[in-house]
Amino acid sequence: MPLDRDYDKPEPTRADVESWPGATLLEFGASWCPHCQAAQPAIEAALAAFPQVKHVKIGDGKGKPLGRSFTVKLWPTLIVLKDGREVARVVRPTDSAAITAGLQAATT
């Protein structure tokens, strides 16, 4: 699946996310966030090895229910899901290793 490059779209509901089959990487953050910008090469590198993973960027912030339901506190927070259930979480990644490990957990 292609890399999602857009935080600025309507967020899915928690029920939507939990109904998605297979592996999904939810990326919570904001386009203006320097930590989110710095993490993009690591996220892209990790996802390159897992083309079957659905990648969804979610613009997070005060009053955003999906981020609150996952207790997101720092950006970027990456939540790896397998059939709608969290199997891994990476907060503020600086390289692709932890992301890759999470994606492996969702695809095996």
Rosetta blueprint (number, residue, H / E / L):
1 M L
2 P L
3 L L
4 D L
5 R L
6 D L
7 Y L
8 D L
9 K L
10 P L
11 E L
12 P L
13 T L
14 R H
15 A H
16 D H
17 V H
18 E H
19 S H
20 W L
21 P L
22 G L
23 A E
24 T E
25 L E
26 L E
27 E E
28 F E
29 G E
30 A L
31 S L
32 W L
33 C L
34 P H
35 H H
36 C H
37 Q H
38 A H
39 A H
40 Q H
41 P H
42 A H
43 I H
44 E H
45 A H
46 A H
47 L H
48 A H
49 A L
50 F L
51 P L
52 Q L
53 V L
54 K E
55 H E
56 V E
57 K E
58 I E
59 G E
60 D L
61 G L
62 K L
63 G L
64 K L
65 P H
66 L H
67 G H
68 R H
69 S H
70 F L
71 T L
72 V L
73 K L
74 L L
75 W L
76 P L
77 T E
78 L E
79 I E
80 V E
81 L E
82 K E
83 D L
84 G L
85 R E
86 E E
87 V E
88 A E
89 R E
90 V E
91 V E
92 R L
93 P L
94 T L
95 D L
96 S L
97 A H
98 A H
99 I H
100 T H
101 A H
102 G H
103 L H
104 Q H
105 A H
106 A H
107 T H
108 T L
